[in-house]
Amino acid sequence: MKNSDLELYTDYLLSTFGAATATGLSAMVDGDVSHDRITRFLSKQAYTSKDLWGQVKTMVRQVQSDEGVLIFDNTIQEKAWIDESGLMCWHFEHCSGHSVRGINLLNAVYTAKARQFRWHLNR
């Protein structure tokens, strides 16, 4: 994939609310990029957080603020009747005080105090 395709894939990861899939990205762009092309791109190398940071750094720098706060919150979606896998495994559930089988989701939200502008009208 070209750098523009990497940017498209990164944008897709940042904006998708459900499961991020190559088929989902292909559908989002009305098939202009095939899911096979995305799969081949992803299998060429092991991408890391550094690669993602390289793509989103400019946007992050535009919205960062000294008053900004990054909030992390995890939740466990219990799936007691589904077989264990790399995704489906045991997690300690702090609310109930015991381990449950399910998917551990980590949410991250960034919020910052809105900048205030004062407009002066000259008459």
C-alpha positions as CSV (number, residue, x, y, z in Angstrom):
1,M,0.0,0.0,0.0
2,K,1.1,3.5,-0.6
3,N,1.4,6.0,2.2
4,S,-2.1,7.4,1.3
5,D,-3.4,3.9,1.8
6,L,-1.7,3.7,5.2
7,E,-3.4,7.0,6.1
8,L,-6.7,5.6,4.9
9,Y,-6.3,2.5,7.1
10,T,-5.2,4.6,10.1
11,D,-8.2,6.9,9.7
12,Y,-10.5,3.8,9.5
13,L,-9.0,2.4,12.8
14,L,-9.6,5.7,14.5
15,S,-13.1,6.2,13.3
16,T,-14.7,2.8,13.4
17,F,-17.0,2.0,16.2
18,G,-17.3,-1.8,15.7
19,A,-14.8,-4.5,14.8
20,A,-12.2,-3.1,12.5
21,T,-11.9,-5.5,9.5
22,A,-10.3,-5.3,6.0
23,T,-13.8,-6.1,4.6
24,G,-15.3,-3.3,6.7
25,L,-12.7,-0.8,5.3
26,S,-13.3,-2.0,1.8
27,A,-17.1,-1.5,2.2
28,M,-16.6,1.9,3.7
29,V,-14.8,3.1,0.6
30,D,-17.4,1.4,-1.7
31,G,-14.8,-1.2,-2.8
32,D,-12.3,1.3,-4.1
33,V,-9.7,-0.6,-2.0
34,S,-10.1,-4.3,-1.9
35,H,-10.0,-6.2,1.3
36,D,-7.3,-8.5,-0.2
37,R,-5.1,-5.4,-0.7
38,I,-5.5,-4.4,2.9
39,T,-4.8,-8.0,4.1
40,R,-1.6,-8.2,2.0
41,F,-0.5,-4.8,3.4
42,L,-1.0,-5.8,7.0
43,S,0.8,-9.1,6.5
44,K,4.0,-7.5,5.1
45,Q,5.3,-6.4,8.5
46,A,4.3,-6.2,12.2
47,Y,3.0,-2.7,12.7
48,T,3.5,-1.1,16.1
49,S,2.3,1.8,18.2
50,K,5.2,3.8,16.7
51,D,3.7,3.4,13.2
52,L,0.3,4.5,14.4
53,W,1.8,7.5,16.3
54,G,3.6,8.5,13.1
55,Q,0.2,8.8,11.4
56,V,-1.8,10.6,14.1
57,K,0.9,12.8,15.7
58,T,0.0,15.9,13.7
59,M,-3.7,15.6,14.6
60,V,-2.9,15.0,18.3
61,R,-0.6,18.1,18.4
62,Q,-3.4,20.2,17.0
63,V,-5.8,19.3,19.9
64,Q,-3.5,18.9,22.8
65,S,-3.7,21.3,25.7
66,D,-2.1,21.8,29.1
67,E,-5.5,21.3,30.6
68,G,-6.1,18.1,28.6
69,V,-6.9,14.8,30.3
70,L,-6.6,11.3,28.8
71,I,-9.1,9.0,30.5
72,F,-8.8,5.3,30.4
73,D,-11.6,3.0,31.4
74,N,-11.9,-0.8,31.0
75,T,-14.9,-3.0,30.9
76,I,-15.4,-6.7,30.6
77,Q,-18.0,-8.1,28.3
78,E,-18.8,-11.4,29.9
79,K,-19.2,-14.3,27.5
80,A,-19.6,-17.3,29.8
81,W,-20.8,-19.7,27.1
82,I,-18.2,-19.1,24.4
83,D,-15.0,-21.2,24.1
84,E,-11.7,-19.6,25.2
85,S,-9.5,-18.1,22.5
86,G,-6.9,-15.4,22.1
87,L,-9.6,-12.9,22.4
88,M,-12.0,-14.7,24.7
89,C,-10.3,-15.5,28.0
90,W,-10.5,-15.0,31.8
91,H,-10.3,-11.5,33.4
92,F,-10.7,-10.4,37.0
93,E,-13.9,-8.4,37.3
94,H,-13.4,-5.9,40.1
95,C,-17.1,-5.1,40.5
96,S,-18.1,-8.7,41.2
97,G,-14.8,-9.7,42.8
98,H,-14.1,-12.8,40.8
99,S,-12.8,-13.9,37.3
100,V,-15.1,-14.1,34.4
101,R,-14.6,-15.3,30.8
102,G,-15.1,-12.6,28.2
103,I,-13.6,-9.8,26.3
104,N,-11.7,-7.0,28.1
105,L,-12.3,-3.7,26.3
106,L,-10.2,-0.6,27.0
107,N,-11.7,2.8,26.2
108,A,-9.6,6.0,25.9
109,V,-11.1,9.5,25.8
110,Y,-9.2,12.7,25.5
111,T,-10.9,15.9,26.8
112,A,-9.5,19.4,27.1
113,K,-10.9,22.7,28.4
114,A,-12.3,24.6,25.5
115,R,-10.3,27.6,24.6
116,Q,-12.1,30.8,25.2
117,F,-12.1,33.6,22.7
118,R,-13.2,37.1,23.4
119,W,-14.4,39.1,20.4
120,H,-14.1,42.8,20.4
121,L,-16.2,44.7,18.0
122,N,-14.8,48.1,16.9
123,R,-17.5,50.6,16.1
